[in-house]
Amino acid sequence: QQEFSPERYIEIPEEIQSIYRTWRPTILHRAYRLEKDLDTPAKIFFKYEGTSQAGSHKPNTALAQCYYNKMEGTKRIVTETGAGQWGSALSMAGAMFGVEIKVYMVRISYDQKPYRRILMETWGAECVPSPSKNTKTGRRILAEDPDCPGSLGLAISEAVEEAASQEKTKYSLGSVLNHVLMHQTIIGEETRIQMEMADAYPDIIVGNTGGGSNFAGQFLP
């Protein structure tokens, strides 16, 4: 419903807000030293989204997705992760709402970033390297290349395949989709209030873009 909702605003349930409040609102910083080093008359502000328990902006949507899935009777969510931020966020949300989480992590990242895997497992999630022997897709790739480092597309394929074959199991994506971008607009909504408090208004908004949820969360409001 949120993916295609015509509503301008959708209220955030208190169950989600109560967890948001453990780290939100995030701080809007004034970059005084950068302004000085650049010798610019511009006022530069940046909003830091790394203060959540999972260390990124991803819990903004992970909590919402776990909550709504729980309300619909979903027992288990399967997803993928590249560097591990989305997998960590969904694992955190699953622990808070009592939803079982399984994460297919791109193998090269699984090997290079064990601390992200440990974080997911600490929150009770199962984290497996992709490609894996758990799915037809993974087994086919491993048969062709046993040393395959994996890719995000492959991890998505494995997660979708497993979700489609298990009862009361859903697949979750942490970026790109409309409802994900909507959940992230809490970033921009906070920024609007904070900029008013600073008696300033941005002429330009700059942000990094991968799947787009972080940037969209800032500029859409």
N, CA and C atoms as a LAMMPS dump frame, in Angstrom:
ITEM: TIMESTEP
0
ITEM: NUMBER OF ATOMS
663
ITEM: BOX BOUNDS ff ff ff
-5.0000000000000000e+02 5.0000000000000000e+02
-5.0000000000000000e+02 5.0000000000000000e+02
-5.0000000000000000e+02 5.0000000000000000e+02
ITEM: ATOMS id mol type element x y z
1 1 1 N 0.825 -1.202 0
2 1 2 C 0 0 0
3 1 3 C 0.866 1.261 0
4 2 1 N 1.947 1.251 0.769
5 2 2 C 2.81 2.426 0.824
6 2 3 C 3.542 2.645 -0.493
7 3 1 N 3.809 1.584 -1.219
8 3 2 C 4.529 1.695 -2.489
9 3 3 C 3.763 2.557 -3.492
10 4 1 N 2.42 2.504 -3.438
11 4 2 C 1.606 3.234 -4.411
12 4 3 C 0.613 4.192 -3.75
13 5 1 N 0.841 4.537 -2.502
14 5 2 C -0.108 5.384 -1.779
15 5 3 C -0.197 6.785 -2.387
16 6 1 N -1.425 7.312 -2.551
17 6 2 C -1.599 8.682 -3.05
18 6 3 C -1.521 9.722 -1.932
19 7 1 N -1.394 9.261 -0.683
20 7 2 C -1.38 10.171 0.459
21 7 3 C -0.081 10.976 0.509
22 8 1 N -0.19 12.252 0.879
23 8 2 C 0.997 13.108 0.996
24 8 3 C 1.834 12.703 2.201
25 9 1 N 1.173 12.349 3.295
26 9 2 C 1.871 11.924 4.502
27 9 3 C 1.263 10.623 5.019
28 10 1 N 2.102 9.773 5.564
29 10 2 C 1.655 8.552 6.23
30 10 3 C 2.228 8.581 7.642
31 11 1 N 1.361 8.496 8.615
32 11 2 C 1.774 8.602 10.012
33 11 3 C 2.726 7.467 10.387
34 12 1 N 3.757 7.806 11.163
35 12 2 C 4.705 6.796 11.643
36 12 3 C 4.144 6.183 12.922
37 13 1 N 3.918 4.873 12.954
38 13 2 C 3.364 4.243 14.162
39 13 3 C 4.247 4.488 15.387
40 14 1 N 3.626 4.608 16.538
41 14 2 C 4.354 4.882 17.771
42 14 3 C 5.374 3.79 18.073
43 15 1 N 5.058 2.541 17.708
44 15 2 C 6.001 1.443 17.956
45 15 3 C 7.333 1.678 17.243
46 16 1 N 7.271 2.312 16.085
47 16 2 C 8.492 2.632 15.342
48 16 3 C 9.126 3.901 15.903
49 17 1 N 8.305 4.899 16.178
50 17 2 C 8.833 6.157 16.707
51 17 3 C 9.586 5.95 18.018
52 18 1 N 9.081 5.051 18.856
53 18 2 C 9.719 4.839 20.159
54 18 3 C 11.143 4.313 20.002
55 19 1 N 11.392 3.559 18.933
56 19 2 C 12.754 3.069 18.676
57 19 3 C 13.572 4.147 17.976
58 20 1 N 12.954 4.868 17.041
59 20 2 C 13.648 5.996 16.406
60 20 3 C 14.233 6.937 17.459
61 21 1 N 13.474 7.155 18.522
62 21 2 C 13.903 8.137 19.527
63 21 3 C 15.168 7.724 20.272
64 22 1 N 15.607 6.471 20.12
65 22 2 C 16.859 6.066 20.767
66 22 3 C 18.076 6.677 20.083
67 23 1 N 17.9 7.199 18.851
68 23 2 C 19.009 7.917 18.207
69 23 3 C 18.565 9.12 17.372
70 24 1 N 17.271 9.258 17.135
71 24 2 C 16.77 10.378 16.355
72 24 3 C 16.165 11.432 17.275
73 25 1 N 16.197 12.718 16.893
74 25 2 C 16.728 13.229 15.632
75 25 3 C 18.255 13.183 15.594
76 26 1 N 18.79 12.987 14.403
77 26 2 C 20.24 13.027 14.243
78 26 3 C 20.68 14.489 14.13
79 27 1 N 21.931 14.721 14.45
80 27 2 C 22.433 16.097 14.558
81 27 3 C 22.727 16.706 13.188
82 28 1 N 22.323 17.958 13.03
83 28 2 C 22.718 18.752 11.869
84 28 3 C 23.907 19.607 12.298
85 29 1 N 25.049 19.372 11.687
86 29 2 C 26.284 20.062 12.067
87 29 3 C 26.545 21.257 11.148
88 30 1 N 27.137 22.296 11.695
89 30 2 C 27.659 23.409 10.9
90 30 3 C 29.162 23.174 10.746
91 31 1 N 29.635 23.115 9.504
92 31 2 C 31.036 22.778 9.222
93 31 3 C 31.904 24.035 9.217
94 32 1 N 32.105 24.607 10.385
95 32 2 C 32.848 25.864 10.485
96 32 3 C 34.281 25.738 9.962
97 33 1 N 34.963 24.664 10.329
98 33 2 C 36.365 24.523 9.911
99 33 3 C 36.485 24.326 8.406
100 34 1 N 35.55 23.583 7.819
101 34 2 C 35.57 23.404 6.366
102 34 3 C 35.329 24.737 5.669
103 35 1 N 34.398 25.512 6.185
104 35 2 C 34.146 26.841 5.617
105 35 3 C 35.412 27.695 5.661
106 36 1 N 36.124 27.612 6.778
107 36 2 C 37.348 28.403 6.933
108 36 3 C 38.427 27.936 5.97
109 37 1 N 38.6 26.602 5.864
110 37 2 C 39.63 26.062 4.972
111 37 3 C 39.339 26.393 3.511
112 38 1 N 38.058 26.43 3.16
113 38 2 C 37.676 26.749 1.787
114 38 3 C 37.65 28.251 1.529
115 39 1 N 37.742 29.018 2.617
116 39 2 C 37.676 30.478 2.518
117 39 3 C 36.431 30.895 1.736
118 40 1 N 35.302 30.352 2.166
119 40 2 C 34.046 30.597 1.462
120 40 3 C 33.066 31.363 2.348
121 41 1 N 32.267 32.227 1.757
122 41 2 C 31.231 32.916 2.537
123 41 3 C 30.006 32.02 2.768
124 42 1 N 29.996 30.853 2.108
125 42 2 C 28.85 29.946 2.221
126 42 3 C 28.776 29.319 3.612
127 43 1 N 27.566 29.055 4.044
128 43 2 C 27.345 28.291 5.265
129 43 3 C 27.149 26.826 4.862
130 44 1 N 27.977 25.954 5.408
131 44 2 C 27.926 24.537 5.045
132 44 3 C 27.418 23.73 6.235
133 45 1 N 26.346 22.983 6.005
134 45 2 C 25.781 22.115 7.034
135 45 3 C 25.842 20.668 6.549
136 46 1 N 25.986 19.739 7.479
137 46 2 C 25.864 18.327 7.102
138 46 3 C 25.128 17.576 8.2
139 47 1 N 24.325 16.62 7.772
140 47 2 C 23.53 15.821 8.706
141 47 3 C 24.128 14.427 8.764
142 48 1 N 24.516 14.015 9.956
143 48 2 C 25.218 12.744 10.133
144 48 3 C 24.242 11.644 10.539
145 49 1 N 24.134 10.6 9.685
146 49 2 C 23.181 9.52 9.913
147 49 3 C 23.832 8.255 10.479
148 50 1 N 25.047 8.377 10.988
149 50 2 C 25.75 7.191 11.468
150 50 3 C 25.588 6.888 12.943
151 51 1 N 24.626 7.535 13.607
152 51 2 C 24.506 7.359 15.058
153 51 3 C 23.522 6.269 15.474
154 52 1 N 22.889 5.612 14.513
155 52 2 C 21.978 4.515 14.864
156 52 3 C 22.774 3.318 15.363
157 53 1 N 22.093 2.383 15.996
158 53 2 C 22.764 1.198 16.526
159 53 3 C 23.479 0.409 15.434
160 54 1 N 22.936 0.455 14.218
161 54 2 C 23.546 -0.269 13.101
162 54 3 C 24.571 0.579 12.352
163 55 1 N 24.665 1.859 12.695
164 55 2 C 25.708 2.709 12.133
165 55 3 C 25.414 3.354 10.798
166 56 1 N 24.15 3.413 10.393
167 56 2 C 23.823 4.046 9.116
168 56 3 C 22.381 4.533 9.133
169 57 1 N 21.925 5.047 7.979
170 57 2 C 20.538 5.491 7.83
171 57 3 C 19.582 4.33 7.59
172 58 1 N 20.1 3.145 7.336
173 58 2 C 19.273 2.01 6.93
174 58 3 C 18.189 1.599 7.938
175 59 1 N 18.407 1.741 9.253
176 59 2 C 17.33 1.36 10.179
177 59 3 C 16.041 2.163 10.006
178 60 1 N 16.125 3.344 9.376
179 60 2 C 14.91 4.133 9.162
180 60 3 C 13.848 3.325 8.426
181 61 1 N 14.267 2.546 7.446
182 61 2 C 13.317 1.707 6.705
183 61 3 C 13.28 0.278 7.227
184 62 1 N 14.386 -0.211 7.771
185 62 2 C 14.404 -1.587 8.287
186 62 3 C 13.376 -1.769 9.397
187 63 1 N 13.297 -0.807 10.304
188 63 2 C 12.331 -0.892 11.403
189 63 3 C 10.903 -0.861 10.873
190 64 1 N 10.641 0.029 9.922
191 64 2 C 9.296 0.125 9.356
192 64 3 C 8.912 -1.171 8.649
193 65 1 N 9.832 -1.718 7.869
194 65 2 C 9.522 -2.939 7.129
195 65 3 C 9.287 -4.12 8.066
196 66 1 N 10.1 -4.237 9.105
197 66 2 C 9.901 -5.333 10.062
198 66 3 C 8.583 -5.171 10.814
199 67 1 N 8.276 -3.952 11.188
200 67 2 C 7.031 -3.7 11.921
201 67 3 C 5.813 -4.095 11.092
202 68 1 N 5.742 -3.612 9.857
203 68 2 C 4.572 -3.901 9.025
204 68 3 C 4.499 -5.382 8.655
205 69 1 N 5.644 -6.006 8.45
206 69 2 C 5.64 -7.45 8.192
207 69 3 C 5.127 -8.219 9.404
208 70 1 N 5.559 -7.797 10.586
209 70 2 C 5.098 -8.447 11.817
210 70 3 C 3.584 -8.311 11.958
211 71 1 N 3.056 -7.135 11.643
212 71 2 C 1.62 -6.907 11.743
213 71 3 C 0.832 -7.795 10.775
214 72 1 N 1.463 -8.177 9.665
215 72 2 C 0.794 -9.015 8.67
216 72 3 C 1.041 -10.509 8.901
217 73 1 N 1.725 -10.844 9.985
218 73 2 C 1.926 -12.246 10.317
219 73 3 C 3.174 -12.888 9.743
220 74 1 N 4.049 -12.08 9.173
221 74 2 C 5.3 -12.617 8.635
222 74 3 C 6.196 -13.086 9.777
223 75 1 N 6.708 -14.29 9.664
224 75 2 C 7.578 -14.847 10.698
225 75 3 C 9.056 -14.68 10.368
226 76 1 N 9.337 -14.545 9.07
227 76 2 C 10.732 -14.612 8.635
228 76 3 C 10.929 -13.699 7.43
229 77 1 N 12.055 -12.986 7.411
230 77 2 C 12.4 -12.119 6.284
231 77 3 C 13.78 -12.514 5.773
232 78 1 N 13.889 -12.614 4.452
233 78 2 C 15.168 -12.921 3.812
234 78 3 C 15.589 -11.714 2.99
235 79 1 N 16.867 -11.4 3.024
236 79 2 C 17.36 -10.253 2.268
237 79 3 C 18.789 -10.495 1.829
238 80 1 N 19.351 -9.496 1.168
239 80 2 C 20.745 -9.542 0.751
240 80 3 C 21.462 -8.323 1.31
241 81 1 N 22.776 -8.374 1.304
242 81 2 C 23.547 -7.198 1.69
243 81 3 C 24.88 -7.239 0.97
244 82 1 N 25.39 -6.051 0.667
245 82 2 C 26.689 -5.961 0.015
246 82 3 C 27.764 -5.813 1.068
247 83 1 N 28.034 -4.566 1.465
248 83 2 C 29.043 -4.302 2.49
249 83 3 C 28.557 -4.668 3.887
250 84 1 N 27.25 -4.803 4.06
251 84 2 C 26.723 -5.245 5.346
252 84 3 C 25.854 -4.256 6.088
253 85 1 N 25.728 -3.028 5.585
254 85 2 C 24.932 -2.039 6.314
255 85 3 C 23.449 -2.405 6.339
256 86 1 N 22.901 -2.784 5.187
257 86 2 C 21.487 -3.136 5.15
258 86 3 C 21.23 -4.411 5.947
259 87 1 N 22.096 -5.393 5.807
260 87 2 C 21.923 -6.623 6.573
261 87 3 C 21.961 -6.37 8.07
262 88 1 N 22.851 -5.488 8.501
263 88 2 C 22.95 -5.139 9.92
264 88 3 C 21.679 -4.437 10.397
265 89 1 N 21.184 -3.511 9.583
266 89 2 C 19.99 -2.752 9.961
267 89 3 C 18.764 -3.652 10.079
268 90 1 N 18.584 -4.555 9.11
269 90 2 C 17.417 -5.438 9.15
270 90 3 C 17.545 -6.436 10.297
271 91 1 N 18.758 -6.87 10.589
272 91 2 C 18.983 -7.781 11.72
273 91 3 C 18.61 -7.101 13.033
274 92 1 N 18.999 -5.846 13.161
275 92 2 C 18.645 -5.06 14.341
276 92 3 C 17.13 -4.938 14.472
277 93 1 N 16.466 -4.603 13.365
278 93 2 C 15.012 -4.434 13.383
279 93 3 C 14.307 -5.75 13.692
280 94 1 N 14.819 -6.836 13.125
281 94 2 C 14.228 -8.141 13.388
282 94 3 C 14.297 -8.508 14.857
283 95 1 N 15.428 -8.186 15.485
284 95 2 C 15.582 -8.469 16.911
285 95 3 C 14.596 -7.661 17.745
286 96 1 N 14.341 -6.425 17.334
287 96 2 C 13.457 -5.554 18.11
288 96 3 C 11.979 -5.899 17.941
289 97 1 N 11.624 -6.481 16.787
290 97 2 C 10.218 -6.813 16.554
291 97 3 C 9.949 -8.316 16.538
292 98 1 N 10.957 -9.12 16.844
293 98 2 C 10.746 -10.556 16.941
294 98 3 C 10.505 -11.245 15.614
295 99 1 N 11.193 -10.794 14.562
296 99 2 C 11.083 -11.407 13.242
297 99 3 C 12.419 -12.068 12.905
298 100 1 N 12.372 -13.31 12.461
299 100 2 C 13.596 -14.034 12.104
300 100 3 C 14.177 -13.455 10.813
301 101 1 N 15.487 -13.26 10.786
302 101 2 C 16.15 -12.645 9.632
303 101 3 C 17.24 -13.566 9.081
304 102 1 N 17.268 -13.687 7.766
305 102 2 C 18.364 -14.385 7.094
306 102 3 C 18.939 -13.457 6.036
307 103 1 N 20.262 -13.356 6.003
308 103 2 C 20.932 -12.416 5.107
309 103 3 C 21.923 -13.146 4.209
310 104 1 N 21.772 -12.95 2.905
311 104 2 C 22.769 -13.423 1.944
312 104 3 C 23.742 -12.272 1.711
313 105 1 N 24.981 -12.462 2.13
314 105 2 C 25.988 -11.408 2.034
315 105 3 C 26.983 -11.731 0.926
316 106 1 N 27.242 -10.754 0.061
317 106 2 C 28.197 -10.94 -1.03
318 106 3 C 29.488 -11.527 -0.463
319 107 1 N 29.936 -12.619 -1.036
320 107 2 C 31.028 -13.392 -0.434
321 107 3 C 32.291 -12.566 -0.179
322 108 1 N 32.678 -11.722 -1.125
323 108 2 C 33.899 -10.944 -0.934
324 108 3 C 33.788 -10.045 0.29
325 109 1 N 32.604 -9.483 0.527
326 109 2 C 32.39 -8.656 1.714
327 109 3 C 32.296 -9.516 2.971
328 110 1 N 31.679 -10.679 2.84
329 110 2 C 31.578 -11.623 3.958
330 110 3 C 32.976 -11.953 4.482
331 111 1 N 33.923 -12.133 3.563
332 111 2 C 35.298 -12.466 3.947
333 111 3 C 36.067 -11.247 4.456
334 112 1 N 35.825 -10.093 3.847
335 112 2 C 36.6 -8.894 4.176
336 112 3 C 36.056 -8.13 5.38
337 113 1 N 34.778 -8.325 5.705
338 113 2 C 34.143 -7.547 6.775
339 113 3 C 33.486 -8.465 7.808
340 114 1 N 34.286 -9.249 8.509
341 114 2 C 33.706 -10.184 9.491
342 114 3 C 32.958 -9.482 10.615
343 115 1 N 33.332 -8.236 10.911
344 115 2 C 32.665 -7.512 11.997
345 115 3 C 31.207 -7.227 11.655
346 116 1 N 30.893 -7.048 10.377
347 116 2 C 29.498 -6.848 9.985
348 116 3 C 28.707 -8.148 10.16
349 117 1 N 29.318 -9.262 9.79
350 117 2 C 28.666 -10.558 9.991
351 117 3 C 28.427 -10.799 11.478
352 118 1 N 29.427 -10.49 12.296
353 118 2 C 29.297 -10.681 13.745
354 118 3 C 28.173 -9.814 14.302
355 119 1 N 28.053 -8.587 13.787
356 119 2 C 26.99 -7.694 14.239
357 119 3 C 25.617 -8.284 13.918
358 120 1 N 25.463 -8.797 12.711
359 120 2 C 24.186 -9.418 12.327
360 120 3 C 23.875 -10.615 13.221
361 121 1 N 24.869 -11.444 13.447
362 121 2 C 24.667 -12.639 14.265
363 121 3 C 24.396 -12.28 15.72
364 122 1 N 24.98 -11.185 16.187
365 122 2 C 24.72 -10.724 17.552
366 122 3 C 23.247 -10.39 17.736
367 123 1 N 22.627 -9.867 16.677
368 123 2 C 21.198 -9.556 16.724
369 123 3 C 20.331 -10.769 16.385
370 124 1 N 20.953 -11.931 16.237
371 124 2 C 20.193 -13.163 16.051
372 124 3 C 19.932 -13.57 14.621
373 125 1 N 20.48 -12.846 13.658
374 125 2 C 20.25 -13.176 12.251
375 125 3 C 21.192 -14.284 11.789
376 126 1 N 20.785 -14.961 10.728
377 126 2 C 21.654 -15.929 10.063
378 126 3 C 22.272 -15.238 8.86
379 127 1 N 23.581 -15.258 8.769
380 127 2 C 24.284 -14.593 7.675
381 127 3 C 25.101 -15.632 6.916
382 128 1 N 24.841 -15.767 5.619
383 128 2 C 25.554 -16.754 4.808
384 128 3 C 26.212 -16.062 3.618
385 129 1 N 27.382 -16.536 3.2
386 129 2 C 28.044 -15.936 2.036
387 129 3 C 27.341 -16.333 0.746
388 130 1 N 27.257 -15.406 -0.175
389 130 2 C 26.638 -15.66 -1.479
390 130 3 C 27.682 -15.514 -2.579
391 131 1 N 27.8 -16.507 -3.474
392 131 2 C 26.889 -17.627 -3.7
393 131 3 C 27.016 -18.709 -2.63
394 132 1 N 25.892 -19.383 -2.381
395 132 2 C 25.846 -20.428 -1.364
396 132 3 C 25.294 -21.717 -1.968
397 133 1 N 25.289 -22.757 -1.151
398 133 2 C 24.706 -24.025 -1.577
399 133 3 C 23.236 -24.134 -1.152
400 134 1 N 22.692 -23.042 -0.634
401 134 2 C 21.312 -23.052 -0.141
402 134 3 C 20.268 -22.971 -1.246
403 135 1 N 20.654 -22.441 -2.399
404 135 2 C 19.687 -22.212 -3.476
405 135 3 C 20.171 -22.822 -4.789
406 136 1 N 19.239 -23.011 -5.713
407 136 2 C 19.6 -23.514 -7.042
408 136 3 C 20.53 -22.535 -7.745
409 137 1 N 20.225 -21.253 -7.585
410 137 2 C 21.057 -20.22 -8.208
411 137 3 C 22.485 -20.286 -7.69
412 138 1 N 22.628 -20.356 -6.374
413 138 2 C 23.953 -20.406 -5.774
414 138 3 C 24.727 -21.652 -6.168
415 139 1 N 24.053 -22.793 -6.158
416 139 2 C 24.724 -24.052 -6.514
417 139 3 C 25.183 -24.045 -7.968
418 140 1 N 24.38 -23.451 -8.844
419 140 2 C 24.762 -23.384 -10.259
420 140 3 C 26.008 -22.519 -10.445
421 141 1 N 26.044 -21.375 -9.77
422 141 2 C 27.199 -20.483 -9.894
423 141 3 C 28.455 -21.129 -9.316
424 142 1 N 28.321 -21.801 -8.176
425 142 2 C 29.478 -22.444 -7.551
426 142 3 C 30.006 -23.593 -8.405
427 143 1 N 29.111 -24.274 -9.108
428 143 2 C 29.541 -25.357 -9.995
429 143 3 C 30.363 -24.802 -11.152
430 144 1 N 29.994 -23.613 -11.609
431 144 2 C 30.719 -22.981 -12.713
432 144 3 C 32.011 -22.328 -12.237
433 145 1 N 31.974 -21.746 -11.034
434 145 2 C 33.14 -21.031 -10.5
435 145 3 C 33.158 -21.151 -8.979
436 146 1 N 33.853 -22.15 -8.448
437 146 2 C 33.889 -22.365 -6.996
438 146 3 C 34.456 -21.184 -6.212
439 147 1 N 35.245 -20.334 -6.87
440 147 2 C 35.86 -19.188 -6.196
441 147 3 C 35.145 -17.877 -6.501
442 148 1 N 33.921 -17.956 -6.972
443 148 2 C 33.161 -16.748 -7.32
444 148 3 C 33.075 -15.807 -6.12
445 149 1 N 33.467 -14.536 -6.277
446 149 2 C 33.422 -13.58 -5.161
447 149 3 C 32.018 -13.081 -4.846
448 150 1 N 31.069 -13.419 -5.724
449 150 2 C 29.695 -12.983 -5.51
450 150 3 C 29.437 -11.59 -6.043
451 151 1 N 28.169 -11.208 -6.021
452 151 2 C 27.759 -9.868 -6.436
453 151 3 C 26.435 -9.566 -5.759
454 152 1 N 26.063 -8.298 -5.734
455 152 2 C 24.804 -7.93 -5.103
456 152 3 C 23.625 -8.534 -5.863
457 153 1 N 23.716 -8.543 -7.192
458 153 2 C 22.647 -9.131 -7.988
459 153 3 C 22.459 -10.607 -7.691
460 154 1 N 23.553 -11.315 -7.501
461 154 2 C 23.483 -12.739 -7.183
462 154 3 C 22.887 -12.964 -5.797
463 155 1 N 23.289 -12.14 -4.839
464 155 2 C 22.745 -12.263 -3.48
465 155 3 C 21.244 -11.983 -3.474
466 156 1 N 20.812 -11.014 -4.279
467 156 2 C 19.381 -10.731 -4.407
468 156 3 C 18.653 -11.945 -4.971
469 157 1 N 19.228 -12.553 -5.999
470 157 2 C 18.606 -13.723 -6.622
471 157 3 C 18.43 -14.854 -5.619
472 158 1 N 19.434 -15.074 -4.793
473 158 2 C 19.335 -16.141 -3.797
474 158 3 C 18.271 -15.82 -2.747
475 159 1 N 18.247 -14.574 -2.299
476 159 2 C 17.272 -14.181 -1.277
477 159 3 C 15.845 -14.294 -1.805
478 160 1 N 15.623 -13.831 -3.029
479 160 2 C 14.286 -13.902 -3.624
480 160 3 C 13.867 -15.353 -3.824
481 161 1 N 14.793 -16.184 -4.286
482 161 2 C 14.485 -17.601 -4.502
483 161 3 C 14.06 -18.272 -3.202
484 162 1 N 14.785 -18.008 -2.128
485 162 2 C 14.432 -18.636 -0.85
486 162 3 C 13.107 -18.109 -0.32
487 163 1 N 12.905 -16.808 -0.406
488 163 2 C 11.658 -16.227 0.098
489 163 3 C 10.45 -16.786 -0.643
490 164 1 N 10.605 -17.009 -1.943
491 164 2 C 9.492 -17.506 -2.756
492 164 3 C 9.154 -18.963 -2.454
493 165 1 N 10.079 -19.674 -1.843
494 165 2 C 9.869 -21.108 -1.608
495 165 3 C 9.51 -21.443 -0.165
496 166 1 N 9.433 -20.43 0.705
497 166 2 C 9.169 -20.67 2.122
498 166 3 C 7.866 -20.006 2.56
499 167 1 N 7.078 -20.709 3.364
500 167 2 C 5.838 -20.14 3.875
501 167 3 C 6.12 -19.075 4.941
502 168 1 N 5.261 -18.07 4.984
503 168 2 C 5.347 -16.975 5.947
504 168 3 C 6.725 -16.317 5.95
505 169 1 N 7.356 -16.335 4.767
506 169 2 C 8.659 -15.701 4.586
507 169 3 C 8.532 -14.641 3.508
508 170 1 N 9.071 -13.467 3.765
509 170 2 C 9.019 -12.38 2.796
510 170 3 C 10.435 -11.927 2.447
511 171 1 N 10.533 -11.323 1.284
512 171 2 C 11.799 -10.724 0.854
513 171 3 C 11.746 -9.232 1.148
514 172 1 N 12.861 -8.668 1.56
515 172 2 C 12.912 -7.241 1.87
516 172 3 C 14.095 -6.595 1.165
517 173 1 N 13.86 -5.402 0.608
518 173 2 C 14.9 -4.647 -0.087
519 173 3 C 15.114 -3.327 0.646
520 174 1 N 16.367 -2.919 0.79
521 174 2 C 16.676 -1.753 1.612
522 174 3 C 16.874 -0.45 0.886
523 175 1 N 16.592 -0.41 -0.421
524 175 2 C 16.786 0.829 -1.166
525 175 3 C 15.89 0.817 -2.402
526 176 1 N 15.972 1.867 -3.184
527 176 2 C 15.368 1.978 -4.521
528 176 3 C 13.841 2.142 -4.519
529 177 1 N 13.115 1.271 -3.814
530 177 2 C 11.657 1.243 -3.904
531 177 3 C 11.011 2.468 -3.26
532 178 1 N 9.795 2.789 -3.719
533 178 2 C 9.102 3.991 -3.246
534 178 3 C 8.908 4.003 -1.733
535 179 1 N 8.475 2.867 -1.173
536 179 2 C 8.202 2.86 0.268
537 179 3 C 9.485 3.031 1.077
538 180 1 N 10.607 2.543 0.538
539 180 2 C 11.891 2.725 1.221
540 180 3 C 12.268 4.205 1.238
541 181 1 N 12.123 4.862 0.091
542 181 2 C 12.445 6.287 0.012
543 181 3 C 11.545 7.089 0.945
544 182 1 N 10.281 6.681 1.04
545 182 2 C 9.361 7.38 1.929
546 182 3 C 9.801 7.251 3.384
547 183 1 N 10.198 6.047 3.796
548 183 2 C 10.655 5.861 5.177
549 183 3 C 11.864 6.751 5.474
550 184 1 N 12.71 6.959 4.467
551 184 2 C 13.922 7.751 4.676
552 184 3 C 13.656 9.256 4.729
553 185 1 N 12.454 9.689 4.355
554 185 2 C 12.19 11.134 4.367
555 185 3 C 12.184 11.725 5.772
556 186 1 N 12.25 10.872 6.785
557 186 2 C 12.393 11.407 8.14
558 186 3 C 13.675 12.231 8.25
559 187 1 N 14.676 11.897 7.431
560 187 2 C 15.935 12.657 7.419
561 187 3 C 15.669 14.099 6.998
562 188 1 N 15 14.255 5.865
563 188 2 C 14.723 15.595 5.356
564 188 3 C 13.721 16.364 6.194
565 189 1 N 12.74 15.65 6.754
566 189 2 C 11.753 16.322 7.606
567 189 3 C 12.434 16.927 8.835
568 190 1 N 13.372 16.178 9.405
569 190 2 C 14.133 16.714 10.54
570 190 3 C 14.989 17.901 10.104
571 191 1 N 15.62 17.765 8.941
572 191 2 C 16.517 18.817 8.454
573 191 3 C 15.781 20.13 8.254
574 192 1 N 14.563 20.074 7.738
575 192 2 C 13.779 21.3 7.529
576 192 3 C 13.585 22.045 8.847
577 193 1 N 13.251 21.309 9.89
578 193 2 C 13.044 21.931 11.203
579 193 3 C 14.362 22.478 11.749
580 194 1 N 15.433 21.682 11.589
581 194 2 C 16.733 22.1 12.111
582 194 3 C 17.28 23.323 11.374
583 195 1 N 17.041 23.399 10.067
584 195 2 C 17.49 24.568 9.315
585 195 3 C 16.727 25.818 9.742
586 196 1 N 15.454 25.659 10.04
587 196 2 C 14.676 26.794 10.553
588 196 3 C 15.238 27.26 11.888
589 197 1 N 15.62 26.304 12.738
590 197 2 C 16.204 26.65 14.033
591 197 3 C 17.534 27.377 13.859
592 198 1 N 18.252 27.037 12.779
593 198 2 C 19.536 27.682 12.495
594 198 3 C 19.362 28.981 11.715
595 199 1 N 18.098 29.328 11.432
596 199 2 C 17.777 30.526 10.655
597 199 3 C 18.51 30.514 9.314
598 200 1 N 18.418 29.381 8.632
599 200 2 C 19.084 29.231 7.334
600 200 3 C 18.212 28.364 6.433
601 201 1 N 18.446 28.485 5.12
602 201 2 C 17.72 27.661 4.159
603 201 3 C 18.695 27.283 3.049
604 202 1 N 18.761 26.003 2.679
605 202 2 C 19.774 25.582 1.701
606 202 3 C 19.47 26.044 0.277
607 203 1 N 20.493 26.517 -0.403
608 203 2 C 20.386 26.818 -1.828
609 203 3 C 20.692 25.573 -2.649
610 204 1 N 21.568 24.727 -2.105
611 204 2 C 21.98 23.5 -2.789
612 204 3 C 22.025 22.365 -1.773
613 205 1 N 21.515 21.196 -2.168
614 205 2 C 21.627 19.991 -1.348
615 205 3 C 22.53 19.01 -2.086
616 206 1 N 23.553 18.53 -1.41
617 206 2 C 24.509 17.595 -2.003
618 206 3 C 24.451 16.29 -1.226
619 207 1 N 24.452 15.169 -1.932
620 207 2 C 24.432 13.882 -1.24
621 207 3 C 25.006 12.779 -2.1
622 208 1 N 25.485 11.735 -1.45
623 208 2 C 25.98 10.57 -2.183
624 208 3 C 24.796 9.692 -2.573
625 209 1 N 24.925 9.01 -3.687
626 209 2 C 23.824 8.194 -4.187
627 209 3 C 24.315 6.827 -4.635
628 210 1 N 23.743 5.792 -4.037
629 210 2 C 23.955 4.424 -4.494
630 210 3 C 22.625 3.953 -5.04
631 211 1 N 21.813 3.361 -4.155
632 211 2 C 20.441 3.03 -4.521
633 211 3 C 19.539 4.249 -4.452
634 212 1 N 19.981 5.282 -3.729
635 212 2 C 19.256 6.541 -3.712
636 212 3 C 18.461 6.851 -2.468
637 213 1 N 18.37 5.919 -1.51
638 213 2 C 17.471 6.152 -0.376
639 213 3 C 17.977 7.242 0.565
640 214 1 N 19.285 7.324 0.772
641 214 2 C 19.84 8.352 1.65
642 214 3 C 19.613 9.74 1.053
643 215 1 N 19.958 9.903 -0.213
644 215 2 C 19.804 11.194 -0.879
645 215 3 C 18.328 11.575 -1.01
646 216 1 N 17.5 10.607 -1.403
647 216 2 C 16.068 10.88 -1.541
648 216 3 C 15.454 11.268 -0.204
649 217 1 N 15.911 10.634 0.861
650 217 2 C 15.404 10.96 2.181
651 217 3 C 15.673 12.398 2.566
652 218 1 N 16.733 12.956 2.012
653 218 2 C 17.072 14.348 2.304
654 218 3 C 16.343 15.322 1.387
655 219 1 N 16.323 15.051 0.083
656 219 2 C 15.809 16.082 -0.825
657 219 3 C 14.312 15.992 -1.105
658 220 1 N 13.688 14.827 -0.955
659 220 2 C 12.258 14.726 -1.272
660 220 3 C 11.373 15.633 -0.41
661 221 1 N 11.608 15.711 0.907
662 221 2 C 10.767 16.628 1.7
663 221 3 C 10.931 18.08 1.284
